[in-house]
Amino acid sequence: MEHLVAAIKQKKILLFVGAGVSMNLGLLSWKGLINKMAEDLGFEHESFASFGDYLALAEYYKIKKGSLGSVRSWMDRTWHSDKVDIGASDVHRLIVDIDFPIIYTTNYDRWLENAFDHWQHPYVKVTNVSDLVKIREDATQIVKFHGDFEDDRSLVLDESSYFERLESPLDIKLRSDVLARSVLFIGYSLSDISLRYLFYKLDKLWKRYGNETVRPRSYIFVSKPNPVQEAVLDQWGISMISSDKTDPKAALVEFLEGLKSKATEARADTASLRVV
């Protein structure tokens, strides 16, 4: 935890936000999206879900429907309901307050951006290569790693678009960003094989060319312990932080509150030393 706080204080940290953060707002999970596809195609929910992972199912949907347009529009409408009050989300408030310099997210929705707007914190949204020139030091980068509803071409929803993203400018940017920074994953299971492979390769690079004593440590917060994943990720330089709370949302809020408190104290100590 001490190294994580130090990385935040020094702004050598990258936050990676997964679907679990949006689900805290009441948004549907991937299961809900798959059920919608099943209904549109005339399948029973469980039967359709058994035919493959969500990328393959979305690919099949696109083949049968000719495009993902209808399900994309449904997602946009469903996930941006007027019933969501971003000002009441402690998780989003804390993400803004901690002041991460770079945030990557696999979420398509706009709630991260809405949170930064609500709490009046400057940010630059990065969805494609042309957005890279907009990056500036005084604004948080919000990198929409799987695309954004405002740019349909950027959406990574089916298997084909996932494969295309693997060598995209944003993929190259991620490799560069994580090389000398710590990463904190929240609301994310790290099941994406491309990200696991990235950290595997980084581990090999540090062992071959770098000084491992200065290697940035990365972290993943999970609501309950997982000894298998903890051991696998640890060998690649990723520490697992878990909670004893039964409610995942409460666990994440408690963790971020503690992180904010420690980071604020560290920054205050640094500021007082400068004054002296």
C-alpha positions in Angstrom: 0.0 0.0 0.0 2.9 2.3 0.8 4.3 2.0 -2.7 0.8 2.6 -4.2 0.4 5.8 -2.2 3.8 7.0 -3.3 3.0 6.4 -6.9 -0.2 8.5 -6.6 1.7 11.3 -4.8 4.4 11.3 -7.6 1.7 11.0 -10.3 3.4 7.8 -11.6 0.1 5.9 -11.6 -2.4 4.7 -14.1 -5.9 3.8 -13.1 -7.7 1.0 -15.1 -11.4 1.0 -14.7 -13.5 -2.0 -15.6 -17.2 -2.8 -15.9 -17.6 -3.3 -12.1 -17.4 0.5 -11.6 -20.3 1.2 -14.0 -22.3 -1.7 -12.4 -22.1 0.2 -9.1 -24.4 2.8 -10.8 -27.0 0.0 -11.6 -25.9 -0.5 -15.2 -26.4 -3.9 -16.7 -23.5 -6.4 -16.8 -22.3 -8.2 -19.9 -24.9 -10.9 -19.0 -27.6 -8.4 -19.5 -26.2 -7.4 -22.9 -25.9 -11.1 -24.0 -29.5 -11.6 -22.9 -30.6 -8.7 -25.1 -28.8 -10.2 -28.1 -30.4 -13.6 -27.4 -33.9 -12.0 -27.3 -33.2 -10.2 -30.6 -32.1 -13.4 -32.3 -34.9 -15.6 -30.8 -32.7 -17.7 -28.5 -33.3 -18.6 -24.8 -30.9 -16.7 -22.6 -28.9 -19.6 -21.1 -28.8 -21.5 -24.4 -27.4 -18.5 -26.3 -24.8 -17.7 -23.5 -23.5 -21.3 -23.7 -22.4 -20.9 -27.4 -19.3 -18.8 -26.7 -17.9 -15.8 -24.9 -19.4 -12.3 -25.4 -17.0 -11.4 -28.2 -18.0 -14.4 -30.3 -21.7 -13.9 -29.5 -21.5 -10.3 -30.6 -19.7 -11.4 -33.8 -22.6 -13.9 -34.5 -25.1 -11.1 -33.8 -23.4 -8.9 -36.3 -23.4 -11.6 -38.9 -27.1 -12.4 -38.5 -28.3 -8.7 -38.1 -25.8 -7.2 -40.6 -24.5 -4.8 -38.0 -24.3 -4.1 -34.3 -26.3 -0.9 -34.7 -29.5 -1.9 -32.9 -27.8 -3.4 -29.8 -25.4 -0.4 -29.7 -28.3 2.0 -29.6 -30.0 -0.1 -27.0 -26.8 0.0 -24.8 -26.5 3.7 -25.1 -30.1 4.3 -24.1 -30.1 1.8 -21.3 -26.8 2.8 -19.8 -27.5 6.5 -19.8 -30.8 6.6 -18.0 -31.9 9.8 -16.4 -32.4 7.8 -13.2 -28.6 7.7 -12.7 -27.4 10.5 -10.3 -23.6 10.6 -10.8 -23.3 13.1 -7.9 -24.5 10.3 -5.6 -21.8 7.9 -6.7 -19.0 7.7 -4.0 -16.9 5.6 -6.3 -16.9 8.2 -9.1 -16.3 11.0 -6.6 -13.3 9.3 -5.2 -11.8 8.5 -8.6 -12.0 12.3 -9.4 -10.7 13.3 -5.9 -7.7 11.1 -6.0 -6.6 12.8 -9.2 -5.1 10.0 -11.3 -3.2 11.5 -14.2 -4.2 8.8 -16.6 -7.4 6.6 -16.5 -8.0 3.8 -18.9 -11.4 2.2 -19.1 -13.0 -0.6 -21.1 -16.4 0.9 -20.4 -18.3 2.4 -23.3 -20.6 4.6 -21.2 -19.9 8.3 -20.4 -20.2 8.2 -16.6 -16.6 8.7 -16.0 -16.6 11.8 -18.2 -19.9 12.9 -16.5 -18.3 12.6 -13.1 -15.3 14.8 -14.1 -17.8 17.4 -15.5 -19.9 17.2 -12.3 -17.0 17.8 -10.0 -15.4 20.3 -12.4 -12.2 18.5 -12.9 -10.4 19.0 -16.3 -10.0 16.0 -18.5 -9.2 15.0 -22.1 -11.0 12.1 -23.6 -8.9 9.8 -25.8 -10.8 7.6 -28.1 -8.7 7.4 -31.3 -5.3 8.4 -32.5 -6.4 12.0 -33.4 -7.2 12.6 -29.8 -3.6 12.1 -28.7 -2.7 15.6 -29.8 -5.2 17.0 -27.3 -3.4 15.6 -24.3 -2.2 18.2 -21.9 -0.4 18.2 -18.5 -3.2 20.0 -16.5 -6.0 17.5 -17.5 -6.6 13.9 -16.7 -6.5 11.6 -19.7 -9.6 9.4 -19.9 -8.6 6.7 -22.5 -11.7 4.8 -23.8 -9.8 1.6 -24.5 -12.8 -0.3 -25.9 -14.3 2.8 -27.6 -16.9 5.3 -27.0 -20.6 5.6 -28.0 -19.8 9.0 -29.7 -17.5 7.3 -32.2 -19.1 4.0 -33.4 -15.9 3.1 -35.3 -14.0 3.0 -32.1 -16.3 0.4 -30.4 -14.7 -2.9 -29.5 -17.7 -5.1 -29.1 -17.3 -8.1 -31.3 -14.4 -10.5 -32.0 -13.3 -8.8 -35.2 -13.0 -5.3 -33.6 -11.2 -6.9 -30.6 -8.5 -8.3 -32.9 -8.2 -5.0 -34.7 -7.6 -3.2 -31.4 -4.7 -5.4 -30.5 -2.4 -3.4 -32.7 -4.2 -0.1 -32.6 -2.6 3.2 -31.5 -4.3 3.0 -28.2 -2.8 -0.5 -27.6 0.7 1.0 -28.4 0.0 3.9 -26.0 -1.0 1.5 -23.2 2.3 -0.4 -23.6 4.2 2.8 -23.3 2.2 4.2 -20.4 2.5 1.1 -18.2 6.3 0.6 -18.8 7.4 3.1 -16.1 4.2 3.5 -14.1 2.3 1.6 -11.5 -1.2 0.5 -12.6 -4.2 0.1 -10.3 -7.1 -2.0 -11.6 -10.6 -1.5 -10.1 -13.9 -3.1 -11.1 -11.8 -5.3 -13.4 -11.1 -9.0 -13.3 -8.0 -9.0 -15.5 -9.5 -11.8 -17.6 -8.6 -10.0 -20.8 -5.9 -12.3 -22.2 -4.2 -9.3 -24.1 -3.7 -7.4 -20.8 -2.4 -10.5 -19.1 0.0 -11.1 -21.9 1.1 -7.5 -21.8 2.2 -7.8 -18.1 3.8 -11.2 -18.8 5.9 -9.5 -21.5 6.7 -6.5 -19.2 7.9 -9.0 -16.6 10.3 -10.5 -19.1 11.5 -7.1 -20.2 12.3 -6.0 -16.7 14.1 -9.3 -15.9 16.1 -9.1 -19.1 17.0 -5.4 -19.4 15.9 -3.6 -16.3 16.8 -3.2 -12.6 14.0 -5.1 -10.9 14.5 -3.1 -7.7 13.1 0.0 -9.4 10.4 -1.8 -11.3 6.9 -0.1 -10.6 4.6 -2.4 -8.8 1.0 -2.7 -10.0 -2.2 -3.5 -8.1 -5.6 -5.0 -8.5 -8.4 -4.4 -6.0 -10.9 -7.3 -5.6 -13.8 -7.6 -3.2 -12.8 -11.0 -2.0 -9.6 -13.0 -2.0 -8.6 -15.3 -4.9 -5.4 -17.3 -4.0 -5.0 -18.7 -7.5 -5.1 -15.3 -9.3 -3.1 -13.7 -6.5 -0.2 -16.1 -7.1 -0.4 -15.9 -10.9 -0.5 -12.1 -11.0 2.2 -11.7 -8.3 4.8 -13.3 -10.6 4.1 -10.6 -13.1 4.4 -7.7 -10.7 0.8 -7.3 -9.8 -0.3 -7.3 -6.1 -3.8 -8.3 -5.2 -5.6 -6.2 -2.6 -8.8 -7.7 -1.2 -11.5 -6.8 1.3 -13.4 -8.7 4.0 -16.6 -6.8 3.2 -19.4 -8.8 1.6 -20.8 -5.9 -0.5 -18.4 -5.2 -3.4 -19.5 -1.6 -3.7 -18.9 -0.9 0.0 -15.6 -2.6 -0.3 -14.4 -0.5 -3.2 -15.6 2.7 -1.5 -13.7 1.8 1.7 -10.6 1.1 -0.3 -10.7 4.3 -2.3 -11.5 6.4 0.8 -8.4 4.9 2.5 -6.3 5.5 -0.6 -7.5 9.1 -0.8 -6.8 9.8 2.8 -3.2 8.4 2.7 -2.5 10.1 -0.6 -3.7 13.5 0.8 -1.5 13.1 3.9 1.5 12.2 1.8 1.0 15.3 -0.4 0.5 17.5 2.6 3.7 16.2 4.2 5.6 17.0 0.9 4.1 20.5 0.8 5.1 21.2 4.4 8.7 20.1 3.7 8.8 22.5 0.8 7.6 25.4 3.0 10.2 24.6 5.7 
